[in-house]
Amino acid sequence: MVERSQIRYATGAGGIDIAWQEFGQVKGPRLVFIPGFISHLELNWEAASYANLFRGLGSACRVIVFDKRGTGLSSRDLGFGSLAERADDALAVMNAAGWKQAHLFGMSEGGPMAMLLATTYPERVESLSLYGTYAVGAGTDPDSPSAPTIDPEREALLALLPQVWGTGVALRDSGLVAHADEAPEGLGARFERNACTPHMIVEIMRRNYEIDVRPILSAVHVPTLVMHASGDPVVDVVYGRHLAEHINGAHYVELPLVMHTSWRAEDYEILLDSVLEFVAGSRSRFTSERVLATVMFTDIVESTRRAAELGDRSWSVLLDQHDLRSQQLIAQFGGNFVKHTGDGMMATFDGPGRAVQCAQNIRDTLADTGVPIRAGLHTGEVELRSHDLGGIAVHIAARVAALAEEGEILVSRTVRDLVVGSGLDFEDRGAHELKGVPEDWQIYAAC
């Protein structure tokens, strides 16, 4: 019997409640389990498969498991949130537990969250274990540069789900759970009703179809294990193979199973053995020089003309006001001011949503003082250089900013994809060639 703590709550991104629970060996390696699709901290233990998996993890590790926003015992009324916000929720749970570092185990839709957390905060991640997951929403060729799309077949599924949700039919007939007929009578229906509402399940599925973290795979530098069932009927095995090929040094295990998840307890034993062996032998090789960050460049529009019109003295006063207010807003949104760039500045953020909101606030605040700006943002791997930054992500952000007109905030597709579901709106500005950067880049304007 694994001793479990009481269910507690952490404050996630946007101030919402995230329910979490801790169990297992007090002195074992610390592991955060990030669930896929839906979960329920209490009913998980009534499902033999999950209970067996958790008991196995807890026999060797100290484990934290939580219900993602919109599901289980966590908040359901503040939206499902973007992928970046959901990753922040996992970090909030670690902070609430007082864990400075942990191994991450992301299953299915929990995988992209784990990958984003491992690239944004590598100093806090010991290793990364991934099962049945993907870098881009199912249905999109992972080797194609195309953005994820929801095809008519999946739209039909989204229309059907609310009609049957809560009856047990969704888990039984969707293929998501193998051997669903072996669940105790009524558990499937009870799990559906308690884990999520009909409206929210559609939102969750839609957001999961839109996930695209392919641009960050090269930024994964922690020890990584990728596991995938060879006969996964929901997330084809090609997605697991793609992850293993694009995460440097990843160890790949293809499991001889025909399932995505399962009600049958023994189906998780081979998966459990792989995770425990990997965690026991993993030591983080994190170095502080490279991390994933959102880079923001701002620039005062037609600064030379305005300086000539105002005169040196008045222009200097205006620049001081610009610098002070901009740096105050960067700090307010959790960013790091890096340096001045002529008549603008450069800053970084660990969350793309906060970066976009900061740029919007800087634009609106300075416009009221008669200082129009433009801005460009990109999320990618940066190299820390004393008090400066380097890397291709910095160049891309600068090139994106150069495309902007007065009052515009332009972002790369990577930024847009990571904040889908956050409530931020964007207009497609088409594909652009960025000087010195390979291939064309899809650009969006933050509204």
C-alpha positions as CSV (number, residue, x, y, z in Angstrom):
1,M,0.0,0.0,0.0
2,V,1.4,3.4,-1.0
3,E,0.9,6.1,1.5
4,R,-0.8,9.1,0.0
5,S,-0.9,12.7,1.2
6,Q,-4.1,14.7,1.4
7,I,-5.1,16.4,-1.8
8,R,-3.8,20.0,-1.8
9,Y,-4.0,23.0,-4.1
10,A,-1.5,25.1,-5.8
11,T,-2.1,28.4,-7.5
12,G,-1.6,28.0,-11.2
13,A,-1.1,30.5,-14.1
14,G,-3.9,33.2,-13.9
15,G,-4.6,32.4,-10.3
16,I,-6.6,29.2,-10.8
17,D,-6.6,26.2,-8.4
18,I,-4.5,23.1,-9.4
19,A,-5.2,20.0,-7.3
20,W,-2.2,17.8,-6.5
21,Q,-1.2,14.8,-4.4
22,E,2.1,13.4,-3.2
23,F,2.9,9.8,-2.5
24,G,5.6,7.1,-2.5
25,Q,9.1,6.7,-1.1
26,V,10.1,9.8,0.9
27,K,13.8,9.4,0.1
28,G,13.3,8.2,-3.5
29,P,14.0,10.2,-6.6
30,R,11.4,13.0,-7.1
31,L,9.1,12.5,-10.0
32,V,6.2,14.6,-11.3
33,F,3.6,12.7,-13.3
34,I,1.9,14.9,-15.9
35,P,-1.3,13.1,-17.1
36,G,-2.8,13.1,-20.5
37,F,-6.4,13.8,-21.6
38,I,-8.4,13.7,-18.3
39,S,-7.7,12.6,-14.8
40,H,-9.2,12.6,-11.3
41,L,-7.0,12.4,-8.3
42,E,-9.4,10.3,-6.3
43,L,-10.9,8.1,-9.1
44,N,-7.4,7.4,-10.5
45,W,-6.9,5.0,-7.5
46,E,-10.1,3.1,-8.4
47,A,-8.9,2.4,-11.9
48,A,-6.7,-0.7,-11.6
49,S,-4.4,0.4,-14.4
50,Y,-3.6,3.8,-13.0
51,A,-3.5,2.5,-9.4
52,N,-1.0,-0.1,-10.5
53,L,1.1,2.4,-12.3
54,F,1.1,4.8,-9.4
55,R,1.9,2.1,-6.9
56,G,4.8,1.0,-9.0
57,L,6.2,4.5,-9.4
58,G,5.7,5.1,-5.7
59,S,7.5,2.0,-4.7
60,A,10.8,3.6,-5.9
61,C,10.1,7.3,-6.2
62,R,8.5,10.2,-4.4
63,V,5.7,11.1,-6.8
64,I,3.6,14.2,-7.4
65,V,0.5,13.8,-9.6
66,F,-2.0,16.6,-10.4
67,D,-5.2,17.3,-12.3
68,K,-4.6,19.7,-15.2
69,R,-6.7,22.8,-15.4
70,G,-10.2,22.0,-16.6
71,T,-10.1,18.5,-15.3
72,G,-10.7,16.5,-12.1
73,L,-10.5,18.4,-8.9
74,S,-8.7,21.5,-10.4
75,S,-10.5,24.6,-11.5
76,R,-12.9,24.2,-14.5
77,D,-14.4,27.6,-14.9
78,L,-11.4,29.7,-16.1
79,G,-10.7,28.0,-19.4
80,F,-8.4,25.2,-20.4
81,G,-5.5,27.6,-21.0
82,S,-2.6,27.6,-23.5
83,L,0.1,25.0,-23.5
84,A,2.5,27.5,-21.9
85,E,0.0,28.2,-19.1
86,R,-0.5,24.5,-18.5
87,A,3.3,24.0,-18.2
88,D,3.4,26.8,-15.7
89,D,0.7,24.9,-13.7
90,A,3.1,22.0,-13.3
91,L,5.8,24.3,-12.1
92,A,3.4,25.8,-9.6
93,V,2.8,22.4,-8.2
94,M,6.5,21.8,-7.8
95,N,6.8,25.1,-6.0
96,A,3.9,24.3,-3.7
97,A,5.6,21.1,-2.7
98,G,8.9,22.8,-2.2
99,W,10.6,20.7,-4.9
100,K,13.5,22.5,-6.6
101,Q,14.2,19.7,-9.0
102,A,12.3,16.6,-10.3
103,H,12.2,14.0,-13.0
104,L,9.2,14.5,-15.3
105,F,7.0,11.8,-16.7
106,G,4.6,13.1,-19.4
107,M,1.9,10.8,-20.8
108,S,0.0,11.5,-24.0
109,E,-1.1,15.2,-24.0
110,G,1.1,15.6,-20.8
111,G,4.2,15.1,-23.0
112,P,4.3,18.5,-24.7
113,M,3.8,20.1,-21.3
114,A,6.8,18.2,-19.9
115,M,8.9,19.1,-22.9
116,L,8.1,22.8,-22.6
117,L,8.9,22.7,-18.9
118,A,12.2,20.9,-19.5
119,T,13.3,23.4,-22.1
120,T,12.2,26.6,-20.3
121,Y,13.4,25.5,-16.8
122,P,16.2,22.9,-17.5
123,E,17.8,23.6,-14.2
124,R,14.7,22.2,-12.5
125,V,14.4,19.0,-14.5
126,E,16.5,15.9,-13.8
127,S,15.2,13.9,-16.7
128,L,12.3,13.6,-19.1
129,S,10.2,10.4,-19.7
130,L,7.6,10.5,-22.4
131,Y,4.9,7.9,-23.3
132,G,2.4,7.8,-26.1
133,T,3.0,11.5,-26.9
134,Y,3.8,13.8,-29.8
135,A,5.3,17.1,-30.8
136,V,2.5,18.1,-33.2
137,G,-1.2,17.3,-33.0
138,A,-2.3,13.9,-34.2
139,G,-3.3,14.0,-37.8
140,T,-0.5,16.2,-38.9
141,D,2.6,14.7,-40.5
142,P,5.3,15.3,-38.0
143,D,8.0,15.7,-40.7
144,S,5.9,18.3,-42.6
145,P,6.4,22.0,-42.0
146,S,2.6,22.4,-42.1
147,A,0.8,23.8,-39.1
148,P,-1.6,21.4,-37.3
149,T,-5.1,21.3,-38.6
150,I,-8.4,19.7,-37.5
151,D,-9.7,17.5,-40.3
152,P,-13.5,16.8,-40.9
153,E,-13.2,13.4,-39.2
154,R,-11.9,15.0,-35.9
155,E,-14.5,17.9,-36.2
156,A,-17.2,15.2,-36.3
157,L,-15.7,13.6,-33.2
158,L,-15.8,17.0,-31.4
159,A,-19.4,17.4,-32.3
160,L,-20.3,13.9,-31.0
161,L,-18.4,14.0,-27.8
162,P,-20.7,16.2,-25.7
163,Q,-23.7,14.1,-26.7
164,V,-22.2,10.9,-25.1
165,W,-19.9,12.3,-22.5
166,G,-20.7,11.1,-19.0
167,T,-22.2,7.8,-20.1
168,G,-19.0,5.9,-20.4
169,V,-19.4,5.5,-24.1
170,A,-16.5,7.9,-24.9
171,L,-13.9,6.0,-23.0
172,R,-15.3,2.7,-24.1
173,D,-15.7,3.2,-27.9
174,S,-13.1,5.9,-28.8
175,G,-10.0,3.7,-28.6
176,L,-8.4,5.9,-26.1
177,V,-8.6,3.2,-23.5
178,A,-7.9,-0.4,-24.3
179,H,-9.9,-3.2,-22.6
180,A,-12.5,-0.7,-21.5
181,D,-15.0,-3.5,-21.1
182,E,-12.9,-4.8,-18.2
183,A,-13.5,-1.7,-16.1
184,P,-15.7,-2.2,-13.0
185,E,-19.3,-1.6,-13.8
186,G,-20.2,2.1,-13.9
187,L,-16.6,3.3,-13.4
188,G,-16.1,4.6,-16.9
189,A,-19.2,6.7,-16.8
190,R,-18.4,8.0,-13.3
191,F,-14.8,8.8,-14.4
192,E,-16.1,10.8,-17.4
193,R,-18.6,12.8,-15.3
194,N,-16.1,13.6,-12.5
195,A,-13.1,14.2,-14.7
196,C,-14.5,16.8,-17.0
197,T,-17.7,18.5,-18.3
198,P,-19.0,17.9,-21.8
199,H,-18.1,21.5,-22.9
200,M,-14.6,21.3,-21.5
201,I,-13.8,18.0,-23.0
202,V,-14.3,19.5,-26.5
203,E,-12.1,22.5,-25.6
204,I,-9.4,20.1,-24.3
205,M,-9.5,17.9,-27.4
206,R,-9.4,21.0,-29.7
207,R,-6.4,22.5,-27.9
208,N,-4.6,19.1,-28.0
209,Y,-5.1,18.9,-31.8
210,E,-3.5,22.3,-32.1
211,I,-0.3,21.5,-30.2
212,D,2.9,22.1,-32.0
213,V,6.2,22.0,-30.1
214,R,8.4,20.8,-32.9
215,P,10.5,24.0,-32.8
216,I,11.6,23.4,-29.2
217,L,12.8,19.7,-29.6
218,S,16.3,20.8,-30.4
219,A,16.3,22.7,-27.1
220,V,15.8,19.6,-25.0
221,H,19.1,18.9,-23.2
222,V,18.0,16.8,-20.2
223,P,18.3,13.0,-20.4
224,T,15.2,11.9,-22.3
225,L,13.4,8.5,-22.6
226,V,10.7,8.2,-25.3
227,M,8.3,5.2,-25.1
228,H,5.6,4.4,-27.5
229,A,3.3,1.4,-28.1
230,S,3.9,-0.1,-31.6
231,G,0.2,-0.5,-32.1
232,D,-1.1,2.7,-30.5
233,P,-4.5,3.3,-32.2
234,V,-4.7,7.0,-31.1
235,V,-1.2,8.4,-31.5
236,D,0.5,6.5,-34.3
237,V,4.0,5.2,-33.5
238,V,5.5,7.5,-36.1
239,Y,5.0,10.4,-33.6
240,G,7.1,8.6,-31.0
241,R,9.8,7.8,-33.5
242,H,9.8,11.4,-34.6
243,L,10.4,12.6,-31.1
244,A,13.3,10.2,-30.5
245,E,14.9,11.3,-33.8
246,H,14.7,15.0,-33.0
247,I,15.6,15.1,-29.3
248,N,19.3,14.9,-29.1
249,G,20.5,11.8,-27.3
250,A,17.0,10.5,-26.6
251,H,16.7,6.8,-25.6
252,Y,13.8,5.2,-27.5
253,V,11.8,2.1,-26.4
254,E,9.1,0.8,-28.6
255,L,6.7,-1.3,-26.5
256,P,5.1,-4.4,-28.0
257,L,1.6,-3.2,-27.1
258,V,-1.6,-2.4,-28.9
259,M,-3.0,0.5,-26.8
260,H,-2.8,4.1,-26.0
261,T,-3.9,3.8,-22.4
262,S,-5.6,0.8,-20.8
263,W,-8.0,-0.4,-18.1
264,R,-5.9,-3.5,-17.7
265,A,-3.3,-3.2,-14.9
266,E,-0.7,-5.5,-16.4
267,D,-0.5,-3.5,-19.6
268,Y,1.6,-0.8,-17.8
269,E,4.2,-3.2,-16.3
270,I,6.7,-3.0,-19.2
271,L,6.2,0.8,-19.3
272,L,6.7,1.1,-15.6
273,D,10.0,-1.0,-15.7
274,S,11.4,1.2,-18.5
275,V,10.6,4.5,-16.5
276,L,12.0,3.3,-13.2
277,E,15.2,1.9,-14.8
278,F,15.7,5.2,-16.7
279,V,15.0,7.5,-13.7
280,A,17.4,5.5,-11.5
281,G,20.2,5.9,-13.9
282,S,19.6,9.5,-15.0
283,R,21.6,12.4,-14.0
284,S,20.9,15.9,-15.4
285,R,23.6,17.2,-17.7
286,F,22.1,20.7,-17.6
287,T,24.5,23.6,-18.1
288,S,23.3,27.1,-17.6
289,E,24.4,28.5,-21.0
290,R,21.3,27.5,-23.1
291,V,17.6,27.8,-22.3
292,L,14.3,28.2,-24.1
293,A,13.0,31.8,-23.9
294,T,10.7,34.3,-25.6
295,V,12.8,37.2,-26.9
296,M,11.2,40.6,-27.4
297,F,12.6,43.5,-29.3
298,T,11.0,46.9,-29.2
299,D,11.8,50.0,-31.3
300,I,10.7,53.6,-31.3
301,V,9.2,54.4,-34.7
302,E,11.0,57.2,-36.7
303,S,13.0,58.2,-33.7
304,T,15.5,60.3,-35.7
305,R,12.7,62.5,-37.0
306,R,11.0,62.8,-33.6
307,A,14.3,63.7,-32.0
308,A,14.9,66.5,-34.5
309,E,11.4,67.9,-34.0
310,L,11.6,67.9,-30.2
311,G,15.2,68.9,-29.7
312,D,17.9,67.1,-27.8
313,R,16.7,68.1,-24.3
314,S,13.1,67.2,-24.7
315,W,14.0,64.0,-26.6
316,S,16.3,62.9,-23.8
317,V,13.5,63.4,-21.2
318,L,11.1,61.4,-23.4
319,L,13.7,58.6,-23.8
320,D,14.1,58.4,-20.0
321,Q,10.4,58.1,-19.6
322,H,10.3,55.4,-22.3
323,D,13.1,53.4,-20.6
324,L,11.7,53.7,-17.1
325,R,8.1,52.7,-18.0
326,S,9.2,49.9,-20.4
327,Q,11.5,48.3,-17.8
328,Q,8.8,48.6,-15.1
329,L,6.4,46.7,-17.4
330,I,9.0,44.1,-18.3
331,A,9.5,43.4,-14.6
332,Q,5.7,43.4,-13.9
333,F,5.2,40.6,-16.5
334,G,8.1,38.5,-15.1
335,G,10.6,39.4,-17.9
336,N,14.3,40.1,-17.8
337,F,15.5,43.4,-19.3
338,V,18.7,42.5,-21.3
339,K,19.9,45.7,-23.0
340,H,19.1,48.9,-24.9
341,T,19.2,48.6,-28.7
342,G,19.5,52.1,-30.0
343,D,16.1,53.6,-29.5
344,G,14.5,50.3,-28.3
345,M,15.3,47.5,-26.0
346,M,15.6,43.7,-25.7
347,A,14.1,41.5,-23.1
348,T,13.4,37.8,-22.4
349,F,10.5,36.0,-20.8
350,D,10.0,32.4,-19.7
351,G,6.4,32.5,-20.8
352,P,5.3,33.6,-24.4
353,G,1.9,34.7,-23.2
354,R,3.4,37.1,-20.7
355,A,5.8,38.4,-23.3
356,V,2.9,39.3,-25.7
357,Q,0.9,40.9,-23.0
358,C,3.9,42.9,-21.9
359,A,4.5,44.1,-25.5
360,Q,0.9,45.2,-25.7
361,N,1.1,47.1,-22.5
362,I,4.3,48.8,-23.5
363,R,2.8,49.8,-26.8
364,D,-0.4,51.2,-25.3
365,T,1.3,53.0,-22.4
366,L,3.9,54.7,-24.6
367,A,1.4,55.6,-27.2
368,D,-0.4,57.7,-24.6
369,T,2.8,59.7,-24.1
370,G,3.3,60.2,-27.8
371,V,6.0,57.6,-28.3
372,P,4.9,55.0,-30.9
373,I,6.7,51.7,-30.9
374,R,6.8,48.5,-32.8
375,A,7.8,45.1,-31.4
376,G,8.8,41.6,-32.5
377,L,8.8,38.3,-30.5
378,H,10.1,34.8,-31.1
379,T,10.4,31.7,-28.8
380,G,13.5,29.6,-29.2
381,E,16.7,28.5,-27.6
382,V,19.1,31.3,-26.5
383,E,22.7,31.3,-25.4
384,L,23.4,33.2,-22.2
385,R,26.5,35.4,-22.5
386,S,27.2,37.3,-19.3
387,H,24.8,40.3,-19.6
388,D,23.8,39.6,-23.2
389,L,22.2,36.9,-25.3
390,G,23.1,35.0,-28.4
391,G,21.7,32.3,-30.7
392,I,19.5,32.1,-33.8
393,A,16.4,32.9,-31.7
394,V,17.7,36.3,-31.0
395,H,18.3,37.0,-34.7
396,I,14.8,35.7,-35.6
397,A,13.1,38.0,-33.0
398,A,15.1,41.0,-34.3
399,R,14.1,40.2,-37.9
400,V,10.4,39.8,-36.9
401,A,10.5,43.2,-35.2
402,A,12.0,44.8,-38.3
403,L,8.9,43.8,-40.3
404,A,6.5,45.6,-37.9
405,E,4.9,48.9,-38.7
406,E,4.0,51.6,-36.2
407,G,2.0,50.2,-33.3
408,E,2.3,46.6,-34.5
409,I,3.4,43.6,-32.4
410,L,4.5,40.8,-34.7
411,V,5.3,37.3,-33.5
412,S,6.6,34.1,-35.0
413,R,4.3,31.1,-35.5
414,T,6.2,29.4,-32.6
415,V,4.9,32.1,-30.2
416,R,1.4,31.9,-31.6
417,D,1.3,28.1,-31.3
418,L,2.4,28.1,-27.7
419,V,-0.3,30.5,-26.5
420,V,-3.2,29.0,-28.4
421,G,-6.1,28.9,-25.8
422,S,-4.8,31.8,-23.8
423,G,-7.4,34.3,-25.0
424,L,-4.8,36.2,-27.1
425,D,-5.9,37.0,-30.6
426,F,-3.7,37.1,-33.7
427,E,-4.0,38.0,-37.4
428,D,-2.1,36.0,-40.0
429,R,0.4,38.2,-41.8
430,G,1.7,35.5,-44.2
431,A,5.0,33.9,-44.8
432,H,8.1,36.1,-44.8
433,E,11.8,35.6,-45.7
434,L,13.9,36.7,-42.7
435,K,17.3,38.0,-43.7
436,G,20.0,35.5,-42.8
437,V,17.5,32.9,-41.5
438,P,16.8,29.7,-43.4
439,E,13.3,29.1,-44.9
440,D,10.2,31.3,-44.8
441,W,8.6,32.1,-41.5
442,Q,4.9,32.5,-40.8
443,I,4.3,35.8,-39.0
444,Y,1.2,36.9,-36.9
445,A,0.2,40.3,-35.5
446,A,-1.1,40.4,-31.9
447,C,-4.4,42.2,-31.9
